[in-house]
Amino acid sequence: MAAFRRPAAALFLGALVAVLAALLGPLLDAPAIARWTVQSYEEEGLRAAFALIGVRHLPMLLLAIAAGNVVFRLLKSTSFSMVAISAIPWLLYVVVTGTMESIAVGESPFSWVGYEPAYFIWPHFVAVPLGLYTASRMVRQRLAKAAPN
């Protein structure tokens, strides 16, 4: 039973990170879409992509790094499996909300996978898991420096 405590804790803490990110995300949507619209009207596709990603997804990455530092200090494990388990709730949230939104507008359930431009959806999958991975590396380095030689 003790072998399942750490993965269960990682899943629970990952769910807390996902809830925090899910609450913060909608607050960033309006400014991100506004900035993207301005750049799109100016026919600056690359700048529009960076504007959307910078305003919407960079804060999510930073949030995941900050929350991940707390998560991996509490878990006292920075293994890749703990990172993956911690990211599962967020990935599940993105898939479920994408599917629900597609169905709500009368499209096929997985039409959100092929949205154009692709930078609308795919950074959602990357920002939080990458932030958690980065945090695990930071905690691992901090623990390595603190360990006596």
N, C-alpha and C positions, 0 to 999 in steps of 0.2 A: 504494500500500500504506500509505503514511503517513496517508492520509485515514481509514483504518479503525482506526488505533491508539487514538485517543481514545474513539470509541464502544465499541470492544472493552474498553478499560480501564474505561469506565463500566459496562458489563455485568458485568464481573468484580467490580468493587468493589460494585456493586449486589447481586450474588450473595453476597458476604461479609456485607453488611448484612442480607440476607434470612436467611442462616444464623444470624447472631447473634440476630435477632428470633425466629426459629423455635425457638432454644434457650431464650430468655428467656420466650416466650409461655406454655408449659405451667407454668412456675413461678408465673405470675400467675393461672392459671385457678381454682385451688381457693379462694383468698381472694376472688376476684371473684364466683364462684358463691355462696359462703357469704354475702357481703354482699347480693347480689341476692335470695337466698332469704329473708333476714330482712326486707328491705323489701317483698318480694312478700307475705309472710304478714301484714304489717301493712297490706296493700292500698294501698300507696304506689307506684303505677306509675311516676310520674315520678322519684321518688327511687330506685326500683329501677334504672331505666335509667341515671341519673347514677352510681349506685354501681358498676354493672357497667362502664360506660365509663370512669369515673375510676380504678378499680382495675386494669382490664385493659388499656385502650387508651391512657390518658395516659402510662404509663411507656413504651409502645411508641413513641409520638410523640416523647417526649424522647430515647429511644435513637436514633431516626432522625435527630433534629436533631444530636445529638452525633456520630454516625457520618457523617452527611452533611457536617458541617463538614470532617472529615478527607478525605472523598471528593472534595469540590469544591476543596479546597486542592491535592490531588494532581493532579486533572484540569486545574486552571487554566482551567476553563470552567464557567460557571454558566448556560448556556443552558437553555431549557425542554426542548430535545431531549435534553440530557444527563440532566436530571432524569427524563424519561420513560424513557429507556433504563435508568437506574439502578433505577427502580421495577419494571421488567418481571419480574425474578426473584421479587420478593415477591408480585406479583399472580398470577403463575403458581403459586407455592407455595400461595396461598390457594385458588385454583380447584381444583388437584389434590387438596389435602387435604380440601376440602369434598366433592368428588365421591367420593373414596375412603371417607370416613366415611358418606356416604349409602348407598353400595353395601354397606358392611359391616353396616349395620343393616337391610338388605333393602328400602330405599326406591329410588325412581328416582334416577338419577345426579345430577340437578340439583334435587332436592327441597330442598337446603340453601338455595337462592336464596330460597325462600318461607318460611323459618322465621319463626314468630311468637313472640315479638315481634321485629321487624326489627332492633332494636339488638343482637341477638346476633351477626349476621354482617356487616352493612354497615360498621361501624367498622373491621373488619379491612382492608377495601379502602382506607380513607381514612387511617388513622393513619400508616403508614410513608411512602406517597407525599407526604402533606402535610408530614411531618417533613423529607423530603428537599428538597421545594420551599422550605420555610422556611429550611433550612440554605443552600441556594443563594442565597437573597436576602441572608442574613446575610453570606456570603462576598463577594457582589457589592458590598454596602455597604462592607465592610471594604477591599476592593480599590480602590473609588472614593475612599475617604478617604486611602488610602496613595499613590495616584497623584499625581504632581506636576502642578500646574495650569499 
